[in-house]
Amino acid sequence: MKIHFRDVQAGSVEARAVIELAEGVFLNEVTLLNIEGELVVEFPRKSFQGKTKRTIYIDIVTFEDQDKRLLWEIEIKEAYRNWRKENKKVLVYENK
């Protein structure tokens, strides 16, 4: 699995990832979040309003079981950490 990252640094979003699942097949909008100092992987979801005007979310990527999802998250986090070692964060401005 090849993973390409794009630096975001807006709010709690650290980066976005594009994952090449197979030759020429990509999964977009995988988000890496920094929530209270912990790195969290968020997979893309589709949202729509139901008949009751309640927002309903459907996962774009579905896993056979929780173990497979956890393995993907670990692999994505490890790839991000390696990418971050090579691509340091650049501060555009400082808070004073």
SULZIWO-V625509 format. One record per backbone hydrogen bond with DSSP energy under -0.5 kcal/mol. NH is the residue of the N-H (numbers start at 0). CO is the residue of the C=O. If there is no record, write none. Layout:
BEGIN
NH/CO
NH/CO
END
This chain:
BEGIN
1/19
3/17
5/15
7/13
8/12
8/13
9/12
12/9
13/11
13/31
14/31
15/5
16/29
17/3
18/26
19/1
19/17
20/18
20/24
21/24
24/21
25/23
26/18
27/25
29/16
30/28
30/41
31/14
32/30
32/39
33/11
34/32
34/37
35/33
37/34
39/32
41/30
42/40
45/57
47/55
49/53
52/49
55/47
57/45
59/43
60/43
61/59
68/64
69/65
70/66
71/67
72/68
73/69
74/70
75/71
76/72
77/73
78/74
79/75
80/76
81/77
82/78
83/79
84/80
85/81
86/82
87/85
90/88
END
